[in-house]
Amino acid sequence: MNNGYTFIANAFASMKQFTLEYWMDDGWYVGRLKESPNVLRQGETLEEWQENIRHAYQLVMADAADKAYVPSS
């Protein structure tokens, strides 16, 4: 059974809204951000999973910011 809900994340001082999709797999909550499917995590509890998915998103955004090219003027 697939569940989903929306949460608000504060990433780099701008508010963004995401749709989370999660399911149970062998006793673990597993899920992803629908808008960013490469952000996938698991947790033993729903609260742990939420924390893990937020942290994963922050890491992906930090990595993208590190790789961004900013031309000098």
C-alpha positions in Angstrom: 0.0 0.0 0.0 1.4 3.4 -1.0 0.9 6.3 1.3 1.7 10.0 0.7 1.6 13.4 2.3 3.1 16.8 2.0 5.6 18.5 4.2 7.3 21.9 4.2 11.1 22.0 4.2 13.2 25.1 4.8 16.2 24.7 2.4 18.6 27.6 2.0 16.1 30.1 3.4 13.4 29.5 0.8 10.3 27.5 1.6 9.5 24.6 -0.7 6.7 22.1 -0.7 7.2 18.5 -1.5 5.0 15.4 -1.8 6.4 12.4 0.1 5.6 8.9 -1.0 6.2 6.1 1.5 5.4 2.5 2.1 6.3 -0.3 4.5 9.0 -2.8 3.4 9.9 -5.6 5.7 9.0 -3.6 8.8 10.7 -0.3 7.6 9.2 2.9 6.3 10.7 3.5 2.9 10.0 6.4 0.7 11.0 9.2 -1.6 10.3 12.8 -2.6 7.9 12.7 -5.5 9.4 15.8 -7.0 13.0 14.5 -6.5 12.9 10.7 -6.8 16.7 10.4 -6.2 16.0 11.4 -2.6 15.1 8.0 -1.1 15.4 6.9 2.5 14.2 4.5 5.1 13.5 4.5 8.9 12.3 2.2 11.6 9.6 4.8 12.6 7.7 7.3 10.5 9.4 10.1 12.5 12.9 8.6 11.9 12.1 8.3 8.2 10.9 12.0 8.0 14.2 13.1 9.6 16.2 10.9 7.2 14.4 12.2 4.1 14.9 15.8 5.1 18.6 15.2 5.8 18.9 13.5 2.4 17.3 16.4 0.6 19.6 18.9 2.4 22.6 16.8 1.3 21.5 16.7 -2.3 20.9 20.5 -2.4 24.2 21.2 -0.7 26.0 19.0 -3.3 24.2 20.7 -6.2 25.2 24.1 -4.7 28.8 23.0 -4.5 28.8 22.0 -8.1 27.0 25.1 -9.4 29.1 27.3 -11.8 29.0 31.0 -11.0 30.7 33.0 -13.6 32.9 35.9 -12.5 32.0 39.4 -13.8 
